[in-house]
């Protein structure tokens, strides 16, 4: 018998959605530069660039926790 985890998944989704709102609210602090991201600015950190081949003209997906 398979257990139904839909309620737990719903609670978890609502919790993460609430955290996004808190963490994305960076007025006066450009820690996440949400405004720049929404305007198309895509800066990689030097350590990320050092690990990648030339990615000019490509789209990248940066997998991480949080709301990234």
N, C-alpha and C positions, 0 to 999 in steps of 0.2 A: 504494500500500500504506500502511495506517495503522499507525503505531507504537503499541505497547501501553505505556502509561505507568503501569500499575497498580502496579508495584513502586515507582516513584518517588513516586507518590501515597501509597502505604502508608507509606513512610519519612517523607515530609513530615508526614503525619497524626500518626504516633507522636512526631515531634519537637515539633510544636505542642502535642500533648496533654501532653508532659513539661513544656513551658514554662508551660502553664496551672497545673500543680501548683506550680511554683516561684513564679510571680507571684501566685497566689491565697493563698499562705501568708503572711499579713500579721499574724500574731499579734503584739500589742504595737505595731502600726502600722496605722492605719486608712486608709492611702493609697487603697485601693480600696473600702473599706467593704463587703466581701463580705457580712458578717453583716447589715448594714442593707439591702443589696440583696435578700438572700434573705427578709428580713422585709417586703419591699414598699416600702421607702423608695426614692424615685426623685427625686433632686435633680439639676436641671440647673444648669450654671454660668451666671453672668450673661451671658457672651458668647453662649451658646447661646440663652438666653431672649430676648436682644435680636434674634436673627435669626429667631425663630419668631413666627407669629401666636398668638392665644390657643389653647392646646391643652388647656384644661381638659376633663376627661372623656374624652380620647383616649389611645390607646396609641401610644408612639413607639418606633422602632427607631433606636438610635444606632450607625451604621456606623463602625467604626474598626478599626485593627489591634490586635494584642495579643490578649487573650481577651475583650474587650468584646463 
